[in-house]
């Protein structure tokens, strides 16, 4: 039996539900992906080795690295980390201002 499963994602967060379902299903013997960096940005060799140990395989249609995608993904990672950092700082500032407002001496 064969089937087609499509999923669009950057493979940065490991939350591709359909892809994870394929990896979990031992009946799936061959997984075909368009680009190597679309199924796992980092550590894809481990996924391939684990599949091979189970007698399964991962076929990559276009094995060439896509530099633009990698640059975009690194930019997204940095943006996410900066947003998290600045979000914490903003939350701390709001909390400090709230405490100051509550503890101010009304004149």
DSSP file (Angstrom, degrees, kcal/mol; ACC not computed):
  #  RESIDUE AA STRUCTURE BP1 BP2  ACC     N-H-->O    O-->H-N    N-H-->O    O-->H-N    TCO  KAPPA ALPHA  PHI   PSI    X-CA   Y-CA   Z-CA
    1    1 A X              0   0    0      0, 0.0     2,-0.3     0, 0.0     0, 0.0   0.000 360.0 360.0 360.0 140.8    0.0    0.0    0.0
    2    2 A X        +     0   0    0     26,-0.1     2,-0.3     2,-0.0    26,-0.0  -0.935 360.0 172.6-134.2 159.8    1.2    3.5   -0.8
    3    3 A X        -     0   0    0     -2,-0.3     2,-0.5     2,-0.0     0, 0.0  -0.970  28.4-117.1-158.0 169.0   -0.1    7.0   -0.1
    4    4 A X        -     0   0    0     -2,-0.3     2,-0.5     2,-0.0    -2,-0.0  -0.965  23.8-177.7-118.8 128.2    0.8   10.6   -0.3
    5    5 A X        -     0   0    0     -2,-0.5     2,-0.4     2,-0.0    -2,-0.0  -0.993   8.0-166.3-123.7 126.3    1.1   12.8    2.8
    6    6 A X        +     0   0    0     -2,-0.5     2,-0.3     2,-0.0    12,-0.1  -0.910  12.3 167.0-116.1 143.9    1.8   16.5    2.4
    7    7 A X        -     0   0    0     -2,-0.4     2,-0.5     2,-0.1     9,-0.0  -0.963  21.8-148.6-153.4 134.2    2.9   18.9    5.1
    8    8 A X        +     0   0    0     -2,-0.3     2,-0.3     2,-0.0    -2,-0.0  -0.910  42.8 117.0-107.3 128.9    4.3   22.3    4.8
    9    9 A X        -     0   0    0     -2,-0.5    -2,-0.1     7,-0.1     7,-0.0  -0.969  65.0-114.3-177.9 168.0    6.7   23.5    7.5
   10   10 A X        -     0   0    0     -2,-0.3    30,-0.1    29,-0.0    -1,-0.1   0.557  41.9-131.6 -94.2  -9.0   10.2   24.6    8.3
   11   11 A X  S    S+     0   0    0     29,-0.1    30,-1.1     1,-0.1    31,-0.3   0.701  73.8 117.8  65.3  20.7   11.2   21.5   10.4
   12   12 A X  S    S+     0   0    0      1,-0.1    -1,-0.1    28,-0.1    30,-0.0   0.843  76.0  34.6 -84.8 -34.6   12.5   23.9   13.0
   13   13 A X  S    S-     0   0    0      0, 0.0    -1,-0.1     0, 0.0    -2,-0.0   0.498  96.8-126.1-103.7  -2.2   10.3   22.9   15.9
   14   14 A X  S    S+     0   0    0      1,-0.1    -2,-0.0    25,-0.0    25,-0.0   0.752  73.1 122.7  68.4  23.3    9.8   19.2   15.3
   15   15 A X        +     0   0    0      4,-0.0     2,-1.3     5,-0.0     3,-0.1   0.180  19.7 132.8-105.0  17.5    6.0   19.6   15.4
   16   16 A X     >  -     0   0    0      1,-0.2     4,-2.8    23,-0.1     5,-0.2  -0.545  36.7-170.2 -70.3  96.5    5.2   18.2   11.9
   17   17 A X  H  > S+     0   0    0     -2,-1.3     4,-1.9     1,-0.2    -1,-0.2   0.871  81.0  47.0 -61.2 -41.0    2.3   15.9   13.0
   18   18 A X  H  > S+     0   0    0      2,-0.2     4,-1.8     1,-0.2    -1,-0.2   0.914 113.8  47.6 -68.9 -41.7    2.0   14.1    9.7
   19   19 A X  H  > S+     0   0    0      1,-0.2     4,-2.2     2,-0.2    -2,-0.2   0.911 111.3  51.0 -65.8 -41.5    5.7   13.5    9.4
   20   20 A X  H  X S+     0   0    0     -4,-2.8     4,-2.0     1,-0.2    -1,-0.2   0.877 107.4  54.2 -62.5 -36.9    6.0   12.3   13.0
   21   21 A X  H  X S+     0   0    0     -4,-1.9     4,-1.3    -5,-0.2    -1,-0.2   0.896 107.9  49.9 -63.8 -39.4    3.1    9.9   12.3
   22   22 A X  H  < S+     0   0    0     -4,-1.8     3,-0.3     1,-0.2     6,-0.3   0.914 110.2  49.9 -64.3 -42.2    5.0    8.5    9.3
   23   23 A X  H  < S+     0   0    0     -4,-2.2    -1,-0.2     1,-0.2    -2,-0.2   0.856 111.8  48.7 -65.0 -34.3    8.1    8.0   11.5
   24   24 A X  H  < S+     0   0    0     -4,-2.0     2,-0.8    -5,-0.2    -1,-0.2   0.739  92.5  87.4 -76.9 -23.3    6.1    6.2   14.2
   25   25 A X    ><  -     0   0    0     -4,-1.3     3,-1.5    -3,-0.3    -1,-0.1  -0.685  58.6-165.4 -85.9 109.3    4.4    3.8   11.8
   26   26 A X  T 3  S+     0   0    0     -2,-0.8    -1,-0.2     1,-0.3    -4,-0.0   0.671  85.5  68.8 -68.2 -14.5    6.5    0.7   11.2
   27   27 A X  T 3  S+     0   0    0      2,-0.0     2,-0.8    -3,-0.0    -1,-0.3   0.701  79.9  87.3 -74.8 -18.1    4.4   -0.2    8.2
   28   28 A X    <   +     0   0    0     -3,-1.5     3,-0.1    -6,-0.3   -26,-0.1  -0.738  52.1 171.0 -84.0 111.7    5.9    2.8    6.3
   29   29 A X        +     0   0    0     -2,-0.8    28,-2.5     1,-0.2     2,-0.4   0.731  62.7  35.3 -96.1 -24.6    9.0    1.5    4.8
   30   30 A X  E     -a   57   0A   0     26,-0.2     2,-0.5    28,-0.0    -1,-0.2  -0.994  59.9-169.9-135.7 129.6   10.0    4.4    2.5
   31   31 A X  E     -a   58   0A   0     26,-2.3    28,-3.1    -2,-0.4     2,-0.5  -0.978  10.1-159.3-117.2 127.6    9.5    8.1    3.2
   32   32 A X  E     -a   59   0A   0     -2,-0.5     2,-0.3    26,-0.2    28,-0.2  -0.921  11.4-179.0-109.9 128.2   10.1   10.5    0.3
   33   33 A X  E     -a   60   0A   0     26,-2.8    28,-2.9    -2,-0.5    29,-0.3  -0.917  29.3-135.2-124.0 153.1   10.9   14.2    1.0
   34   34 A X  E    S+     0   0A   0     -2,-0.3    28,-2.6     1,-0.2     2,-0.4   0.949  89.6  15.2 -71.4 -49.6   11.5   17.0   -1.4
   35   35 A X  E >>  -a   62   0A   0     26,-0.2     3,-1.4     1,-0.1     4,-0.6  -0.964  68.8-130.8-128.9 144.4   14.5   18.5    0.3
   36   36 A X  H >> S+     0   0    0     26,-0.7     4,-1.1    -2,-0.4     3,-0.9   0.881 108.5  53.5 -58.3 -41.0   16.8   17.1    3.0
   37   37 A X  H 34 S+     0   0    0      1,-0.2    -1,-0.3     2,-0.2    26,-0.0   0.491  96.2  69.5 -78.4  -1.1   16.5   20.2    5.2
   38   38 A X  H <4 S+     0   0    0     -3,-1.4    -1,-0.2     1,-0.1    -2,-0.2   0.724 102.0  41.8 -86.7 -22.8   12.7   20.1    5.1
   39   39 A X  H << S+     0   0    0     -3,-0.9     2,-0.3    -4,-0.6    -2,-0.2   0.775 135.3   0.4 -94.6 -27.8   12.4   17.0    7.3
   40   40 A X     <  -     0   0    0     -4,-1.1    -1,-0.3     1,-0.1     4,-0.3  -0.826  53.1-162.0-160.4 119.6   15.1   18.0    9.8
   41   41 A X  S    S+     0   0    0    -30,-1.1     2,-0.4    -2,-0.3    -1,-0.1   0.906  85.7  21.5 -67.6 -40.7   17.2   21.1    9.9
   42   42 A X  S    S+     0   0    0    -31,-0.3    -1,-0.2     1,-0.1     0, 0.0  -0.984 125.1  16.8-132.0 138.4   19.7   19.6   12.2
   43   43 A X    >>  +     0   0    0     -2,-0.4     3,-1.2    -3,-0.1     4,-1.1   0.697  66.6 144.8  79.9  19.3   20.6   16.0   12.9
   44   44 A X  H 3>  +     0   0    0     -4,-0.3     4,-2.3     1,-0.3     5,-0.2   0.789  65.7  66.9 -60.3 -27.1   18.9   14.5    9.9
   45   45 A X  H 3> S+     0   0    0      1,-0.2     4,-2.4     2,-0.2    -1,-0.3   0.850  97.1  54.3 -62.9 -33.1   21.6   11.9    9.7
   46   46 A X  H <> S+     0   0    0     -3,-1.2     4,-2.5     2,-0.2    -1,-0.2   0.900 107.4  49.2 -67.5 -40.6   20.3   10.4   13.0
   47   47 A X  H  X S+     0   0    0     -4,-1.1     4,-2.4     2,-0.2    -2,-0.2   0.932 112.4  48.2 -63.5 -45.3   16.8   10.1   11.6
   48   48 A X  H  X S+     0   0    0     -4,-2.3     4,-2.5     1,-0.2    -2,-0.2   0.908 111.9  49.3 -62.2 -42.0   18.1    8.4    8.5
   49   49 A X  H  X S+     0   0    0     -4,-2.4     4,-2.1     2,-0.2    -1,-0.2   0.895 110.8  50.2 -64.8 -40.3   20.3    6.0   10.6
   50   50 A X  H  X S+     0   0    0     -4,-2.5     4,-0.8     2,-0.2    -2,-0.2   0.908 112.0  47.6 -65.3 -41.2   17.4    5.1   12.9
   51   51 A X  H ><>S+     0   0    0     -4,-2.4     5,-3.0     1,-0.2     3,-0.8   0.926 110.9  51.3 -64.1 -43.8   15.2    4.3    9.8
   52   52 A X  H ><5S+     0   0    0     -4,-2.5     3,-1.7     1,-0.3    -2,-0.2   0.872 104.2  57.7 -61.6 -37.1   17.9    2.2    8.2
   53   53 A X  H 3<5S+     0   0    0     -4,-2.1    -1,-0.3     1,-0.3    -2,-0.2   0.759 107.8  48.4 -64.8 -23.5   18.3    0.2   11.5
   54   54 A X  T <<5S-     0   0    0     -4,-0.8    -1,-0.3    -3,-0.8    -2,-0.2   0.341 123.8-104.8 -95.9   5.1   14.7   -0.7   11.2
   55   55 A X  T < 5S+     0   0    0     -3,-1.7     2,-0.2     1,-0.3    -3,-0.2   0.733  85.3 119.5  77.9  21.9   15.0   -1.7    7.5
   56   56 A X      < -     0   0    0     -5,-3.0     2,-0.3    -6,-0.2    -1,-0.3  -0.687  47.2-149.8-113.7 168.4   13.3    1.6    6.4
   57   57 A X  E     -a   30   0A   0    -28,-2.5   -26,-2.3    -2,-0.2     2,-0.5  -0.975  12.8-144.1-143.2 156.9   14.6    4.4    4.2
   58   58 A X  E     -a   31   0A   0     -2,-0.3     2,-0.5   -28,-0.2   -26,-0.2  -0.984  19.0-160.3-117.6 120.7   14.3    8.0    3.5
   59   59 A X  E     -a   32   0A   0    -28,-3.1   -26,-2.8    -2,-0.5     2,-0.6  -0.890   2.5-156.2-104.7 130.7   14.6    9.2   -0.1
   60   60 A X  E     -a   33   0A   0     -2,-0.5     3,-0.4   -28,-0.2   -26,-0.2  -0.926   4.1-163.1-108.7 118.8   15.4   12.8   -0.8
   61   61 A X  E    S+     0   0A   0    -28,-2.9     2,-0.6    -2,-0.6   -27,-0.2   0.932  88.9  24.5 -66.0 -47.7   14.3   14.0   -4.2
   62   62 A X  E     +a   35   0A   0    -28,-2.6   -26,-0.7   -29,-0.3    -1,-0.3  -0.846  69.1 179.5-121.6  92.6   16.6   17.1   -4.3
   63   63 A X        +     0   0    0     -2,-0.6    -1,-0.1    -3,-0.4   -28,-0.1   0.603  47.3 109.2 -73.2  -9.8   19.6   16.4   -2.0
   64   64 A X  S    S-     0   0    0      1,-0.1   -28,-0.2   -28,-0.0     2,-0.2  -0.386  76.8-111.8 -67.3 142.5   21.2   19.8   -2.7
   65   65 A X        -     0   0    0    -29,-0.1     2,-0.8   -30,-0.1     3,-0.1  -0.478  20.0-137.1 -70.8 143.9   21.1   22.2    0.2
   66   66 A X     >  -     0   0    0      1,-0.2     4,-1.9    -2,-0.2     3,-0.3  -0.870  16.7-169.4-106.0  99.4   18.9   25.2   -0.3
   67   67 A X  H  > S+     0   0    0     -2,-0.8     4,-2.6     1,-0.2     5,-0.2   0.865  83.2  55.5 -60.0 -40.7   21.0   28.2    1.0
   68   68 A X  H  > S+     0   0    0      1,-0.2     4,-2.4     2,-0.2    -1,-0.2   0.908 108.1  49.4 -60.8 -41.0   18.2   30.7    0.9
   69   69 A X  H  > S+     0   0    0     -3,-0.3     4,-2.5     2,-0.2    -1,-0.2   0.901 111.2  49.4 -64.7 -40.3   16.0   28.4    3.1
   70   70 A X  H  X S+     0   0    0     -4,-1.9     4,-2.4     2,-0.2    -2,-0.2   0.912 111.4  48.3 -66.3 -41.9   18.8   28.0    5.6
   71   71 A X  H  X S+     0   0    0     -4,-2.6     4,-2.2     1,-0.2    -2,-0.2   0.922 112.5  49.2 -63.0 -43.6   19.5   31.7    5.8
   72   72 A X  H  X S+     0   0    0     -4,-2.4     4,-2.3    -5,-0.2    -2,-0.2   0.906 111.2  49.8 -62.6 -41.5   15.8   32.4    6.3
   73   73 A X  H  X S+     0   0    0     -4,-2.5     4,-2.3     2,-0.2    -2,-0.2   0.892 109.6  49.8 -67.1 -39.4   15.6   29.7    9.0
   74   74 A X  H  X S+     0   0    0     -4,-2.4     4,-2.5     2,-0.2    -1,-0.2   0.907 111.0  50.6 -64.5 -40.0   18.6   31.1   10.9
   75   75 A X  H  X S+     0   0    0     -4,-2.2     4,-2.5     1,-0.2    -2,-0.2   0.906 110.0  50.2 -62.2 -41.6   17.0   34.5   10.7
   76   76 A X  H  X S+     0   0    0     -4,-2.3     4,-2.4     2,-0.2    -2,-0.2   0.893 110.3  50.1 -64.4 -39.3   13.7   33.1   12.0
   77   77 A X  H  X S+     0   0    0     -4,-2.3     4,-2.5     2,-0.2    -2,-0.2   0.944 112.6  46.0 -63.6 -48.0   15.5   31.4   14.9
   78   78 A X  H  X S+     0   0    0     -4,-2.5     4,-2.5     1,-0.2     5,-0.2   0.902 112.6  50.7 -62.2 -41.2   17.3   34.7   15.8
   79   79 A X  H  X S+     0   0    0     -4,-2.5     4,-2.5     2,-0.2    -1,-0.2   0.915 111.0  49.1 -62.0 -43.4   14.1   36.7   15.6
   80   80 A X  H  X S+     0   0    0     -4,-2.4     4,-2.1     2,-0.2    -2,-0.2   0.917 112.4  47.2 -63.0 -44.6   12.3   34.2   17.8
   81   81 A X  H  X S+     0   0    0     -4,-2.5     4,-2.3     2,-0.2    -2,-0.2   0.898 113.1  48.5 -65.7 -40.6   15.1   34.3   20.4
   82   82 A X  H  X S+     0   0    0     -4,-2.5     4,-3.1     2,-0.2     5,-0.3   0.912 110.6  51.3 -65.6 -41.8   15.2   38.1   20.4
   83   83 A X  H  X S+     0   0    0     -4,-2.5     4,-2.2     1,-0.2    -2,-0.2   0.897 110.6  49.0 -62.6 -39.6   11.5   38.3   20.7
   84   84 A X  H  X S+     0   0    0     -4,-2.1     4,-1.9     2,-0.2    -1,-0.2   0.920 113.1  47.1 -64.9 -43.2   11.6   36.0   23.7
   85   85 A X  H  X S+     0   0    0     -4,-2.3     4,-2.0     2,-0.2    -2,-0.2   0.948 115.9  43.0 -63.2 -49.9   14.3   38.0   25.3
   86   86 A X  H  X S+     0   0    0     -4,-3.1     4,-2.6     1,-0.2    -1,-0.2   0.828 110.5  57.7 -68.7 -30.5   12.7   41.4   24.8
   87   87 A X  H  X S+     0   0    0     -4,-2.2     4,-2.2    -5,-0.3    -1,-0.2   0.904 107.3  47.3 -64.4 -41.2    9.3   39.9   25.8
   88   88 A X  H  X S+     0   0    0     -4,-1.9     4,-2.4     2,-0.2    -2,-0.2   0.913 112.4  49.5 -64.3 -42.7   10.8   38.9   29.2
   89   89 A X  H  X S+     0   0    0     -4,-2.0     4,-2.2     1,-0.2    -2,-0.2   0.921 111.7  48.4 -63.4 -43.5   12.3   42.3   29.6
   90   90 A X  H  X S+     0   0    0     -4,-2.6     4,-2.5     2,-0.2    -1,-0.2   0.894 111.1  50.7 -64.5 -40.1    9.0   44.1   28.8
   91   91 A X  H  X S+     0   0    0     -4,-2.2     4,-2.4     2,-0.2    -1,-0.2   0.905 110.2  49.5 -64.6 -40.9    7.1   41.8   31.2
   92   92 A X  H  X S+     0   0    0     -4,-2.4     4,-2.4     2,-0.2    -2,-0.2   0.896 111.0  50.2 -64.6 -39.7    9.6   42.6   34.0
   93   93 A X  H  X S+     0   0    0     -4,-2.2     4,-2.5     2,-0.2    -2,-0.2   0.910 110.6  49.1 -65.0 -42.1    9.3   46.3   33.2
   94   94 A X  H  X S+     0   0    0     -4,-2.5     4,-2.3     2,-0.2    -2,-0.2   0.914 112.0  48.8 -63.5 -42.1    5.5   46.1   33.4
   95   95 A X  H  X S+     0   0    0     -4,-2.4     4,-2.3     2,-0.2    -2,-0.2   0.914 111.3  49.7 -63.4 -43.0    5.6   44.3   36.7
   96   96 A X  H  X S+     0   0    0     -4,-2.4     4,-2.4     1,-0.2    -2,-0.2   0.923 111.9  47.9 -62.3 -44.9    8.0   46.8   38.1
   97   97 A X  H  X S+     0   0    0     -4,-2.5     4,-2.4     2,-0.2    -1,-0.2   0.877 110.7  51.8 -64.9 -37.2    5.8   49.7   37.1
   98   98 A X  H  X S+     0   0    0     -4,-2.3     4,-2.0     2,-0.2    -1,-0.2   0.917 110.9  47.4 -65.0 -42.9    2.7   48.0   38.5
   99   99 A X  H  X S+     0   0    0     -4,-2.3     4,-2.2     1,-0.2    -2,-0.2   0.915 113.0  49.3 -64.9 -41.8    4.5   47.5   41.9
  100  100 A X  H  X S+     0   0    0     -4,-2.4     4,-0.9     1,-0.2    -2,-0.2   0.900 110.3  50.9 -62.9 -40.7    5.6   51.1   41.8
  101  101 A X  H  < S+     0   0    0     -4,-2.4     3,-0.2     1,-0.2    -1,-0.2   0.876 113.3  44.8 -65.6 -36.8    2.1   52.3   41.0
  102  102 A X  H  < S+     0   0    0     -4,-2.0    -1,-0.2     1,-0.2    -2,-0.2   0.853 117.2  44.0 -75.6 -35.3    0.6   50.3   43.9
  103  103 A X  H  < S+     0   0    0     -4,-2.2    -1,-0.2    -5,-0.2    -2,-0.2   0.450  85.5 118.8 -92.9  -0.1    3.3   51.3   46.4
  104  104 A X  S  < S-     0   0    0     -4,-0.9     2,-0.6    -3,-0.2    -3,-0.0  -0.354  70.4-116.0 -65.6 145.3    3.4   55.1   45.6
  105  105 A X        -     0   0    0     -2,-0.0     2,-0.4     2,-0.0    -1,-0.1  -0.728  26.7-130.0 -80.2 118.6    2.5   57.5   48.3
  106  106 A X              0   0    0     -2,-0.6    -1,-0.0     1,-0.2     0, 0.0  -0.578 360.0 360.0 -71.5 127.4   -0.6   59.3   47.2
  107  107 A X              0   0    0     -2,-0.4    -1,-0.2     0, 0.0    -2,-0.0   0.445 360.0 360.0-100.2 360.0    0.1   63.0   47.8
